[in-house]
Amino acid sequence: MRTALRIAPLIALLALVAELSLRPMAETDLFFRIKVGQEILTTHGLLGRNLFSFTYPDYPDVDAAWLFEVGAAALYARGGFPAVVIAKTAVLLAAFGLAFALCRRRGAGPAAAALALGAAAFVGRERFVERPHILSLLGLVGLLFAIDALVARAGKRAAGVAALTCAGVALWANLHAGAFVAPVLLAVAAAGARLDRDRSGAAARLGLTALGTFGALFLTPIGFGLLRYLRLHLTLPALHPVDEFRAPSWLSDPALFVYVAAFLTAGAVGWRRLRWTQILPVLAVALLAARTVRFTADFALAAAPLLAIGLGAAADRLRVRWPLLVSDPVPSVGVAALLAGMAGAPRVAGHDGGIGLDTRELPLSAIAFVNANGLRDWMYNDFEIGSYLLFEPDEGYPRHRVFIDPRLPAYPPEFHRLLGRLDVTRAEWSAAMDGYGVQTALLAYAGINPRVSWWDPERYALVFREADARVFVRRDPRYAPLIARLEIPATFSFSPQEGTATLPLEQRPAASPVPDCEWQRRLGDLTIDLDGTPSTRTLAAYGRALAAPPGCLEAAEEARLAAWLGAVALGAGRAADALPLLDRALARGDTDLTTLTNRAVALEAIGRARDAAVAWEVVIVHAGDSPLAAQARAHRARLLGP
């Protein structure tokens, strides 16, 4: 029974971590990771330069996660995206399982350990994605184990721990640059040993191991290039704001702030049970998390053992007053039930449990459009979508290169400075695109993407507008047939408060090959889509389209517009205005029963009884045995009299 009570919270914790991890693969970075891994396996060496992009193909590419990429490519080759998701889940389960063991080793009970780690999993759940930083979570827990071991052991046993730690950090550094925290945490743990007044030489052991792990960081193919890679991550966010580099905020990260409050409260309760060698490494990770949300999951996981100790101290105090409530099996059963419930809740809410590729965020229809129309060469793309574009089977690299992708260090600072600005004018943007040789553009997340508004309609035609994707092409003779067939009469504006707004273009750009009448016809269609219903500007645009000389519009479109405007005029009680429009529709080949009926009604309304009777006779012929035919006969009989 006691064994079951100890294991139940752990099982529930791992179930929660598995549920948070076994999700459809939606991490766009994984696409380029797999592609890089495939290239490394093919060439048996790191790329070294930015081969995937046509903008800066010779710019140095410092790859600090090559081993992760090779592993991801190998897994993908054998089992597709589900294999990568399962491997990610296994790493996270190992990290949280080891963290549970660390909590227990430091004196926390199974319920407190599982509860603290369950909270950490919830806080860090958005980082449970298919990226190399998940291995840093595992490395972080291993490093905390090493710190405890170096404090507790001396002599040859400590030397063995130190050697193993350095070897582990060398492996870690080839998987993810997050290994840089190893010497930092070991150094602050050494300072903690001083504060703990440890006389066993722990400070020296920790300090020497810190030096060893610092050297181990550079046992990678990029060597001291790691320093450049880390430095770039300090400078690039100021040039090109990225959400994962932002500082935490209460609005975006409420769970983190609640977790910190619980951590501080529990720490105050269990202060006497903690040592500085345990506290200072966590505070160091907390400083990183305060700077960027990239480290929130790391902080939550590192802080969980201290939180668990604090929860245990709080439980001991409560047990004095309410022994039946806090004594086993209540805490173990309660925590296990809570975590198991959290693990099951997302599925109840609609999560289907699939672990294949999640395509909801990919503009697949727009990508299919540019592929079908030969628009991939020299095409602008946003960096999130660039990852999929270079990976895309049959169409990705090396067949096509991308404008940019999420490998931020593979592009120069001036490039990030351009893409990070919000005050770029259309003239500046056009000049920059000319410099890069851009001919076409695919933009995603159009509702919140400021760059959608930077494409000058005098120089670029909008040819695709669907869901949240837009495609532009340069007004070049090679694209003239496509523009003539598909150009959409719109441009865009952007404001941080309102996002992107679609602005219909009443005046046709001078270089557009679309005839004026067709431009106005498309303008009317666009306004219906924007307004959700035909509006005043729809009527005006269709009216201008029909005002063109006969034959300007295609016969079917002219008939459609004339019939529609005639119906609108008739519905407004303007039968005299409706009749010529309806006659025009019939003359251009419209034989729709609605148009024939509207014409008969219009003739009757303006008092042309004989012509109306003939029109109703035509309706009778086309209506067959329908109720409309009976109504038409009644109208005809009334008009002709006895």
C-alpha positions, 0 to 999 in steps of 0.5 A: 500500500505504501509503495502504491502511495509513493508511486501514484503521484509519480505516475500521475505526474508523468501522465500529465507531462505525456499529455502535454507533450503528445500533441500534433506537431506544430513547431515550425522550427522543426522543418529546418532542423530536419532539413539541416540534419538531412544535409549533414547526413548527406555531406558528412559535415556542417553546412557552415554557411547559409545555403538555404537562402538566396538573400545571403547564401554565403553568410556564416551559419553557426550551428549549435544544435547539429546533433539534435538536427541529425537525430531529428532527421534520422527519426523523421526518416524512420517514423515521420513526425510522430517519431519525433513527437514520441522522442520529444515526449521521452526526453521530457518524461526523463527530465521530469522523472529525474526531477522527481527523484531529485525532489525525493533525494532532497527530502520532499515527499512524493505528493509535494514533489509531484505537485511542484513538478506538475505546476512546473509542467503547466508553466512550461507547457508552451515550451514542450515542443520539438526543439533542442531546448528540451534537451537542455531541460534534461541537462539542467536536471542532470546538472542539479544532480551533479551539484548535489553529488559534488557537495556530498562527495569527496576524493575519487568519487567527486572526481568521477562525478566531475569527469562525468559532468564535463562529459555530459556538458560536452554532449549537451553543447552539441545538442543545444547552446543552452549548455552555457548555463552549466559553468554558470550554475556550478560557479554560483553553487560554489559561491553557495557552498561558501555561504553554507560554510561547507568545510568539506571542500565542496566550493573548490570541487564545484569551482574546478568542475565549473572550469572543466565544463566551461572548456567542455562547451567548446568541444563541438564542431563550431568551437569558440563560435558558440560565443558568437552564437550566444552574443547574437542572441543578446543583440538580435532581439533588439533588431528583430523582435521575436515573441520568445525573446520578450520578457515575461508579463502578467498579461501573457504569462499569468501562470508563471507569476502565480508559480513564482508567488507560490515558490517564494511563499513556500521558500519562506516556509521551508527556508531552514531546510534549504542550502545556498548551493541549492538556492543560488543556481535556481536564482541564476536561472530565474534571472535568465527567465526574467529577461526572456520567456525562453527560460521560463520552463527551465526556471520552473523545472529548476525551482520545483525541488525547492518548491517541493521542499517548501510544500513539505514544510508547509504540510508538516505545519498543517499536520500539527493542526489537522493530522487527518487531513494532511497525513497519508494517504490524503496528500498522495491520493489528492495530488495523484487525482489532481494531476490525473484530472489535469492530464485528462482535461485537454482531451475532454476539451477536444484534443484528439490525441493525434501526433502527426503534422498539424497543418492549421498554421501553414498557408498550404493553399497559398503555397500550392498556388505559388507552386502551381503558378511557378512563383517560388523563385526569388520569392519573399517569405516571412521567416516562420514560413521559410522553415516549411518552404525549404523543407517542403517535399519536392519544392524545398531546398535545393530546388528552391531557396527561401528569402529567410527562415528561423535560423536567425544567426544565419542572417546579418544584423542589417537584415534583421534591422530591416525586418524588425522595423515597423516604420518602413515606407513603401519606397524603402521596402521596394528598394530593399526588395529590388536589391534582393531580386525579389519577384514574388511574395508570400505572406502569412498571418496577414491579419497581424503582419505589418509587412502586408501593407508595404507592397506598393500596388503600383509595383506589385499586384495582389493575386491571391487573398485567402484565409490569412495568406496573401501573394503578390507578384511584381508587375513584370511582363512575365507575370502579365497573364497571371495578373490579368487573370487574377489581380485583386483590386486591393492594398493594405494598411496596418496599425498596431492597434487595429492590425491589417486592414484591406483597402479596396483600390477604386482607381486601377494602377497604371501598370495593371493589364486588367481592363477598367470595367473588369477592375470595377467588377472585381472591386464590387466582388471584393466589397461584398466579401469585405462588407459581408453583404452588398453595400453602397460601394458595391453598387457603385463599382458594379455600376461603373463596370457596366458603364463601360462600352458593350463587350468590355466585360465578358458576356457572362459577367456582364449578364450577371452584373446587369441581372443583379443590379436590375434585381436591386433596382426592382426591389427598391421600387425603381422598375423603370431603372430595372428594366433596361438592366434586365433586358441587357442581361437577357441580351448577353445570354442570361436565361435564368428564371429569376431574371425572366421573372424580374423582367415580367414584374418590371414590365407589369409595374410600369404599365406595359401590360401586353409586353408583361403578358408575353414576358409571363408566357416566357416564364411559364415555359421555363417554370414547368410545373412549379408553383411559379408557373401557376403564379405566372399564369395568374398574372398573364390571365389578369393582364389579358382579361376575360 
